[in-house]
C-alpha cells in the first residue's frame, strides 16, 4: 500500500519538473476551502469547447483545475483528516502556476468559521511569489527615505 502511494505521488509530481515547488503551510480550513472550490478540468475532442469541467460552473467562481493540482490538494485533505494526525495543518508543495490558479478563488473576504482563509491564503501565495522583490523594494525605499533632499542651486 505504501509503495503504491509513493508511485502515484511520483507520477503526478512529474508534471511540475519544469517549475520549482514551493512548500506552503496550510491550516485544515484553508485546505478544505481550496478542495471545495476546485472542479476537475476536462479536455474535449471538439475545438469549440476544448476544455470543460466536471461540475457546472456557478457564480461562486469554482476553479477548473488540472488533475495534478487536485491531486496535491487531495493529498493535503487526507493528511489533515487522518485520525492519527493532529489535524492542525499540513505543507502543500505548489508550483508558480498552481499558485496563480489558486489565487483566483482566494477572495480576501472568504472565511471558514472565524478563520480568514481567503486573506491568509492570498498573503501566503503572494509571499511565495513576490517576497524577494517586496523585501528588496522595502530596503531601497528605507534607504532612499534616509537621504536628505539635495538643495537645487539656481543658475542664471
Secondary structure, DSSP 8 states (H G I E B T S, - for coil): -HHHHHHHHHHHHGGGTTS--EEEEEEHHHHHHHHHHEEEEEE-SSSTT-EEESS---TTT-EEE-HHHHHHHHHHHHHHH-TTS--SEEEEEE-HHHHHHHTTT--TT--BTTB-HHHHHHHHHHHHHHHHHHHHHHHHHHHHHHS---------
